[in-house]
Amino acid sequence: MSVLLNIRSSGCSSALWRSFHSSPTTHRLQKLSRLRVVDNSELGKQAMMEGKPPKVIHVYNKTGIGTVGDVVLCAVKGMKKKGVIVGCKAQQPSYIPRTDSNNVVLIDDNGAPLGTRIVVPVPASLRTILKEKTHAKGADYTKILSIATRFI
């Protein structure tokens, strides 16, 4: 939305165009959303210490919008790594709590986490979500739950 502002100074009039956004910000995980690595992997700790958090490159679902339990492809320190979203700022269903930041746990191609501990509370409903996404011959995402120390 553009607004025309008339400025009158010293007898001459000039028009100044200014643009501003009138739509609210959307709190959802899509491409180029920033994430917070919440496991103790070396790659994640280095990225967060340097102040360059990972960004989402791709969300592996049909809509392209990530929520808790979705697998995403992240850019971390110039490398591509997969991750599982364990906390999201977006409006969630009633059985999934909201968090203050978009949290992700980095995983390898087999679904095994890169770290050995998750330092934030993880939603208890994540157990059923990840069991649905685990296939017999594919990646086993339930290993993430075994390194979590607290559930909410």
For each residue, the residues with C-beta under 8 A, 3 or more apart:
1: 19 20 21 22
2: 17 18 19
3: 17 18 19 20
4: 15 16 17
5: 15 16 17 18
6: 13 14 15 16
7: 13 14 15 16
8: 11 12 13
9: 12 14
10:
11: 8
12: 8 9
13: 6 7 8
14: 6 7 9
15: 4 5 6 7
16: 4 5 6 7
17: 2 3 4 5
18: 2 3 5
19: 1 2 3
20: 1 3
21: 1
22: 1
23:
24:
25:
26:
27: 89 90 91
28: 33 65 66 67 88 90
29: 33 35 56 59 65 66 67 70 72 85 88 90 102
30: 33 56 59 64 65 66
31: 56 57 58 59 64
32: 55 56
33: 28 29 30 55 56 66 102
34: 53 54 55 102
35: 29 53 54 55 56 72 74 83 85 102 103 104
36: 48 53 101 102 103 104
37: 41 43 44 45 47 48 53 54 76 83 104 105 106
38: 44 86 87 103 104 105 118 119 120
39: 44 105 106 113 114 115 116 117 118 119 147
40: 44 45 115 116 117 119
41: 37 44 45 106 113 114 115
42: 45 46
43: 37 46 47 76 77 79 81 106 114
44: 37 38 39 40 41 47 48 54 76 106 114 115
45: 37 40 41 42 48 49
46: 42 43 49 50 77
47: 37 43 44 50 52 53 54 76 77
48: 36 37 44 45 51 53
49: 45 46
50: 46 47 77
51: 48
52: 47 77
53: 34 35 36 37 47 48
54: 34 35 37 44 47 74 75 76 81 83 104
55: 32 33 34 35 74 75
56: 29 30 31 32 33 35 59 66 72 73 74
57: 31 72 73 74 75 80
58: 31 72 73
59: 29 30 31 56 63 64 65 66 70 71 72 73
60: 70 71 72 73
61: 64 65 66 70
62:
63: 59
64: 30 31 59 61
65: 28 29 30 59 61
66: 28 29 30 33 56 59 61 70 72 85 88
67: 28 29 70 85 88 90 92 96
68: 85 86 87 88 92 96 123 125 126 129
69: 84 85 126 129 130 133
70: 29 59 60 61 66 67 84 85
71: 59 60 82 83 84 85 107 133 141
72: 29 35 56 57 58 59 60 66 82 83 84 85 104
73: 56 57 58 59 60 80 81 82 83
74: 35 54 55 56 57 80 81 82 83 104 106
75: 54 55 57 78 79 80
76: 37 43 44 47 54 79 80 81 106
77: 43 46 47 50 52
78: 75
79: 43 75 76
80: 57 73 74 75 76
81: 43 54 73 74 76 106 107 114
82: 71 72 73 74 106 107 108 109
83: 35 37 54 71 72 73 74 104 105 106 107
84: 69 70 71 72 104 105 107 130 141 144
85: 29 35 66 67 68 69 70 71 72 88 102 103 104
86: 38 68 103 104 105 118 120 122 123 126 144
87: 38 68 99 101 102 103 120 122 123
88: 28 29 66 67 68 85 92 98 99 102 103
89: 27 98 99 100 101 102
90: 27 28 29 67 98
91: 27 98
92: 67 68 88 96 97 98
93: 96
94:
95: 125
96: 67 68 92 93 123 125
97: 92 123 152
98: 88 89 90 91 92
99: 87 88 89 102 103 120
100: 89
101: 36 87 89
102: 29 33 34 35 36 85 87 88 89 99
103: 35 36 38 85 86 87 88 99 120
104: 35 36 37 38 54 72 74 83 84 85 86
105: 37 38 39 83 84 86 113 115 118 144
106: 37 39 41 43 44 74 76 81 82 83 113 114 115
107: 71 81 82 83 84 110 111 112 113 114 139 141 144
108: 82 111 112 114
109: 82 139
110: 107 139 140
111: 107 108 134 138 139 140 141 143
112: 107 108 140 143
113: 39 41 105 106 107 116 118 143 144 147
114: 39 41 43 44 81 106 107 108
115: 39 40 41 44 105 106 118 147
116: 39 40 113 147
117: 39 40 147 149
118: 38 39 86 105 113 115 122 144 147 148 149
119: 38 39 40 149
120: 38 86 87 99 103 150
121: 150 151 152
122: 86 87 118 126 144 145 148 150 151 152
123: 68 86 87 96 97 126 151 152
124: 127 151 152
125: 68 95 96 128 129
126: 68 69 86 122 123 129 130 144 145
127: 124 130 131 142 145
128: 125 131 132
129: 68 69 125 126 132 133
130: 69 84 126 127 133 134 141 142 144 145
131: 127 128 134 142
132: 128 129
133: 69 71 129 130 141
134: 111 130 131 138 139 140 141 142
135: 138 139
136:
137:
138: 111 134 135
139: 107 109 110 111 134 135
140: 110 111 112 134 143
141: 71 84 107 111 130 133 134 144
142: 127 130 131 134 145 146
143: 111 112 113 140 146 147
144: 84 86 105 107 113 118 122 126 130 141 147 148
145: 122 126 127 130 142 148
146: 142 143
147: 39 113 115 116 117 118 143 144
148: 118 122 144 145 151
149: 117 118 119
150: 120 121 122
151: 121 122 123 124 148
152: 97 121 122 123 124
